[in-house]
Amino acid sequence: MAFKFNRSSKEPMSEINVTPFVDVMLVLLIIFMVTAPLLTVGVQVDLPESSADSLPEEVEPLTLTINSKGEIFIQESKVEYEKIIAKVLAVSKNRTDTRIYVRGDKTINYGRVLEIMGLLSGSGFTKVALISEPYKER
């Protein structure tokens, strides 16, 4: 009894089985779809753009200023570093949703400004932002 084949037995098979390839691609697609949103999570910082117009606000924000000597001011009154949170809570009437603008002199160390912002955020204040001068063309 003879078997009949379409090809000779010495000819290589030229068809590729793509089913395992498709299975692997679908698994990778699912993995990337699940992990992609997790990659964009980071520290939330509310930074104003320097070229944007200022937004009108109903309530005047609280301004915390650090001058070139490293002295800290809440509005116009000088405050010691250890008393910042107590003073800010007193001025804001214990409301942690008060908008606080941090103004740092451009000659001061950026780490110092970040330290103050971290102190405020760590104390529960959720609306802490940096202030910059509007961009001036030279």
Secondary structure, DSSP 4 states (H G I P E B T S, - for coil): -----SS-TTSPP-----HHHHHHHHHHHHHHHHHHHHHT-----B---TTSPPPP-SSPPEEEEE-TT--EEETTEEE-GGGHHHHHHHHTTT-TT--EEEEE-TTS-HHHHHHHHHHHHHTT---EEE--PPP---
